[in-house]
Amino acid sequence: MKLLKPSWVNHNGLAKPIFSVDLHPDGTKFATGGQGEDSGKVVIWNMAPVLREEDENNENIPKLLCQMDNHLACVNCVRWSNNGLYLASGGDDKLVMVWKRAALIGPSTVFGSSSKLANVEQWRCVTILRNHTGDVMDVAWSPHDVWLASCSVDNTIVIWNARKFPEIVMTLKGHTGLVKGLTWDPVGKYIASQADDHSLKVWRTMDWQLETNITKPFNECGGTTHVLRLSWSPDGQYLVSAHAMNNSGPTAQIIERDGWKTNMDFVGHRKAVTVVKFNPKLFKKKQKNGSTPKPSSPYCCCAVGSKDRSLSVWLTSLKRPLVVIHDLFDKSIMDITWTLNGLGLMVCSMDGTVAFLDFSQDELGDSLNEEEKNSIHQNIYGKSLAITMESQLSSTIIENPEMLKYQQERQSNQNPNGTQGSDHENQTPKLTNVLNGESLEDIRKVRRYP
């Protein structure tokens, strides 16, 4: 594992907080959101200088691709759409902005910069979504980019029709405190929200009604965190919260989809957990060359960030964390994002810096391909849910070739004999061996770039 801290990723070089980071689905760029000098700031960066030292030292390879200062106040969240065509940002100005790349016509300088800093790409705001009456804390695209959800300190979650902005599908009301985190179930059946009212709520997308309200793991929680970024596992079986407590110790609560049970958690952080993020891939144990493959249950990988400035990465096949990095930053961790291939992890902090962890396949295992992943989804949830999502997709206007390609791939990958069978018990990742009370162990292999 390599640990890189690119010092050139900052907002105006002024140690302004970076509240959010998100890697583009194609892996070539990433976005950060946070505080600028006198406005909110969204910046799109080139990924190549992070990954390769020779690119970092090459003056002809740009590091900053585009900077957008349209938000009137601090930006709390940036999120790419699943197809990579759009970037959504939400901020303290109560607005959600949706950005799309435009043709670059002539040189474009970064507003307010005294240097020759120029935008390499042009991203323009194509939609401003106005409905919240308070700061927007988190935004999240649904599977297939059918909906965009936003949550706010006005205690509500707004579901926007991503095919017909600025149309509102539903406003979810029920939280009695500031809503600070959102995550979609990967099969599109639920959306979960977490708020300062010491509750995590799961809502059905079928009728936008409350499915369950979970409070027990949060009853002991004192104080607040700036964000509560929760995450759903890529197989849909587990939901992990931020800021929970167990025996007076901070934890990330694991919630099982089956009955919404709360019997397990990720433990060991010294202060409140601010963000958890599942790796998009499911993994299986790496096979040694020449050995006969042994059947093994797939497992998940989850990263946990905390106010204690440390990061832990867990495999659900291990009792202890795979790696823990203490004092990674000078201030609280604010957001985490994985590369789509599952081997890269980027983290941002209130101290205005980012870190990138580069894992090897030997460390995480072999990832399941999309066909294997779809097979697990089908075995667990049956074909009915996939058909429901397809009908939702077909009833929307296909605005881009990526969406059309996605539908065609889904149709060609459908298993005509797919039924909900008993085999899924053997294929489903299990978290039963994550033990309470396990201490975090320190990282052993670290390489830093200044």
N, C-alpha and C positions, 0 to 999 in steps of 0.2 A: 504494500500500500504506500502511495506517495501522498504527501500533504503539501499543497501549494497555497501561498498567500500572496496573490498579485497585488502589489501596493498601488498600482496604477488604477485599480477599480475603486473610485471614490467619487463623492459628489462635491465638485469644486475644490477638492484637496483640503477641505476645511473640517474633516472628521464629522461631517453632518451625518446623523443616523441614517442607515439603510434599513428600512423596515421590511422590505420584501425583495425576493429574488426568484426568477423562474427561467428555466432553460427551455429554449425553443425545441419543439419536437424533432427537428432535423439535426440538432446538436451543433449547429454552426454559430449560434449566438445566444445571448441571455439578456434578460431585462432586469433592471433594479428600480425600485421605487423608494422615495423617501423625502427628505427635507432638502430644499435648495437654499439659496441665499434669502430670497424673499417670496418664494412660491414653492409649490410642490414640484418634485422633479421625477421624471421617468427617463431612464437612460438605457439604450440598447448597445450592448458591447459585443465585440468579436470574440469568439471562443478560441480561435486558433492560437493567439498569444498565451492563453492560459495552459493549453495542452502541450505546446512545443516551445522550448526555451529559445530555439533559433528564430522562431517567429516573433517571440517577445522582444528579441534584440534587433530585429529587422525593422528599420525605420520606414520602409516602404509598405509594411503591413499595418493597417490602421487598427487601433485598439478600440476607440469609440466610434460607433457606427451612426448613432443618432441620439440627440438629446431633445426632450420635449418638456417645455416649461408652462404648458397650458393650465395645469391645475393651479387654483388660487391658494391652496394650502397643502400641507404635508400629504404625500401619497402613502397609504398604508398597505396597499396590495397591488401586485401586477400578476396577470395570468394570461398565458397564451391559450388560444383555442386549440382543440385537439388536432385540427387540420393545419395549424400553424399560420393561417391567413390573417388572424386578428389577434390583437393584444388588448385586454381589458385592464383598466386601472381604476381604483377607488380611493377617495381621499377625504380629508377633513373639510373640504369645501362642499360636502354632501353629494358630490357628483360621481357618476361612473362614466368614464370615457372609453370608447372603443376605437382602436387605431387600426389602420390598414396601410400597407406599404404603397407608395405612389411613385410614379416615374420621377427621377431626379432631373430637374430642368435647371441647368447651370449650377454654379457653386452655391452652397448653402452654409452660412456660418452659424455657429452656435450663439444664440442670443445672449448678449451681455458679456461675451468673452473678449478679452483684450488681445488674445493670441490669435494665431491663424487656424484655430481649431475649426474644422469644417465637418458637416454631416456627410458621411459617405452614402448613407441610405436616407431616403425621405419617407417618414411615416406621418400620415395626417389623421387627425381625429375625424372619423366619419359619422359618429353618433355620440351625443351627450345624453345620458339617461338621468332624468330628474324626477325623483319621487321621495327620496329619504329626507327627513327633517333634521338629521344629525349626521355626524361623521360616518363615512362608509369604512368599515374595518376589514372586510374580506369580500372577495368575489370568486366565483367558481363556475366553470363551464361544465355542463352535463355531458355524459357520454354521447358521442355523435354530434355535439354542439347544437342540440335541439333547443336548450334553454341556457340562460345565464342567470345565476343567482347572486344577489348582493345582500349583505347584512350590515346593520348599523347600530349606533348607540341610541337610535330611536326605538330600540327593542323589536324591530321587525326584520323579516327576510322578504325581499321582493324577487319574484320569479319573472324574468323577462323572456319574451318570445325572441330567440336569437335569429329567427328567420324573418321577423317583421318588427325590428326595433323601430320605435320605442314602446311597442305594445306590451302591456303587463298581463301575464297569465294569472298570477295570484299574489296576494300579499299575505304572508304567514304571520299570524299574531298569536301570542301565547307566552312568550318570554316576558318576565317582569324586570329584566335587567339588560345591560348593554350586550348585544349579540356580537361576538368577536371571532367567530370561526364557522366555516361551512365545509362540508365534504359530501360528494355524491357517491352513492353505491355504484360500483362499476357496471352493474347490469341494469341500472337506470330505474330501479323500483323505489328507492328511497333517497332522501336528502337529510343529512344530520346537521344540527346546529348546536353550538355551545355558547353559553352566556355567563355574565357575572352574577346571575341569579342562582348560581350553584346547581345548574341543571344542564343536561344534554338531552335534546329532543330529536326524535326520528320522525320524519313526515313521509307519508306515502305520496308518490307522484301520480298515482291513479286518480285520486280525488283530492289531493293536497290537504288531507286531514292528518291529525296527530296519530302516529302508530304507537309510540311509547315515550314516556317521560322518565329519565333516569336521574336520580338525585343522591342516592346513598353514598357513592364514592366521593361526593363533593361537599357533604355536610360539614366536614371538619375544616374545609379550606378557608383560611383567613387571608385578608389582603386581596389584591387584584394583580393581574398581569396585563400588559398592553394588548397582547393578542392571545387567543385560545385556538390555535390551529390544530384541529383534529384530522384524522385520516382513516380511510377505509382500505382494507387489504385488497390486493388485486383479484383475489378469488371471491371477494364479497362476503367471506365468512366472519371477518372480525373488524370491529370498529375500535379505534384507539383514541382516547381523549387526551387533552392537555390537562394540566392543573387539577389532579386528584390527590387524595390523601389516603394512607393506610397506616394505622398505628402511629399517627402523628408524623409520618414520613411522606415526603413528596413522591408521587408516582404518576405514571401514565396508565390510565385504566384501560384494560382490555375488555371489550364488550362482545359477547358472542351473538351472532345473528340468530342462532337457534335459541329462542326464548329470551333473548336480551339479558343473558346471565352475566354477572360481574364478579367472577371468582378468581380472576388472574390480573396481574399488572406487571409493568416494567418498573423496577425499583432501583434505588441507589443514588439518585441525584440529591444534592444537598439543599437545593432550593426548588421553587415551583417550576414545573415543566411548562414551557411556553408553546412548543411546536412539536408535533410528531408527523413523520412522512414515510409512508410505505414505498418501498422500491416497486416500480411498475411491473417488474418481472416476478414470476414464480420460479423457484430453483429446485434442482435435484442434486444429490451428491455426485461430485465429479468422479467419473470412472477412470481407473488407472489403465494405461495403455496395455492392451493384450488381455485384460481381465474380462471375464464374462459379466455383462451388466447384471447387477442385482436390482430387483424391483425395490424402490424406496418411495416413501410418501413425499410429495413435493412440500417445500416449506417457503415461508415468506421472509423478507428482510425489512427491518423498520429502523429508522433513525429518530433519535429523541434529542431535542435541544432544550436547554434550561436557563433560568435566570442565574444559575451558578456558573455560567460561561463555559460549560462543558458540553460535549456531544458524545452520545453513546449510540452504537450501531448493533442491533440484535438480529440474530438468525433464530427463527422459532424452532430450529432443530437443536439448539444449544441451550444449556441451563444458564450460562453466563453470557454477558455481551461479547460480541466478536472483538470489539475495540472500543476503548474510551479515550477521549482526548480531553484532559483537564486544562483549564485556563487557555482555551483556544482563542478567546477574545478578551478585551478589557471590560466589556459590558455584556448584557444579556443577549442570547441568541434570539433572533426574530423570525427567521424563515428558513426552510430547507427545500431543496429541489433535487430530483434525480435525473440523470440522463436517461433517455428512452431505452438504451441498451442495458441499463441497470448497473453499470460499472462505475459511473461517476456521480459524485454527490457535491452539491454546492450549498454553502451556508452563509447567511449574512447576520450582521450584528448591529446593535444600537451604537456601537463605537465607530460605525462608518466604514467597516472593512468587510471583505468576504474571504472565504477559504474554500478550496476545492480538494476533495479526497478522490484519489484515483485507485480503485480496487482492481485486483487481478481475478481472473476466473477461478484460479486455485483457491482464493480466499472465500469467495461467495458460493461457488459451485456452478454447475451447468444450468443455464436458463432454459425453461420450456419455450418452445416456439409457439406462435399464435394459434396453430391448429391444436396443439396439446392443451393450451390455455382455454380455447373455446370448447374443447371436449369436456374439460373439467366444469366449466360454466353450465354446459348442457346437462351433464350428469347430475349436478347439484340442483339446478333450477328447472330442468326440463326444457322442452322446445317452446312452451307457451309464452314465456317471457321474451324470448328472442323474437317470436312472431309479433308480439305486442309492440316491441321496439321497431321492428321493420315497418309495421303499419303506421307508426308515428312518423317514421322517416319518409315513407312514400306519400304521406299526406302533406308533407312540407315541400316547398319549392327547392329544387336542387340548384343552388346558385353557383356551384363550382365543380370542376372535374374531379377534385379529390373526393367529394361527397358521392358522386356517381360511381367512382372507382370503388369506394368503400362498400356501397350497396351490392355491386356486382361480385366483389370478393366474398361478402357475407353469404350471398345466394349460392355461389359455387362451393363454398365451404360447408354448407348445411348438410349434415349427415341424414340421409333419408330414413335411416333406421334408428335415429337418435331418440331414445326414450329415457325417462328418469329411472335409472336402475339402482340396485343396491351397491354397485361397484364404487359409488362415489365415496363411501366410507374409507376405502383404501387409497383414494386419490386426493382426498382433502387434507391440506396442511393442518397440523394439530399444534396447539400451543400449550399442551398439558405439561410440558417439561420446563416451562418458564416458572421458576420458583420465587416465591416471595422471600425477601430478606437476603438475596444474594448480593454481595458487594461488587462494585464495579472494578474491573481490572484494567491496569494502565496499558496504553499502547506501547508497542515495542519497536516498531519500525516506522520512523518518521523522517521525511526529507523535506526541508523547507527551502523555498526560494525567498530572498529578501523582497 
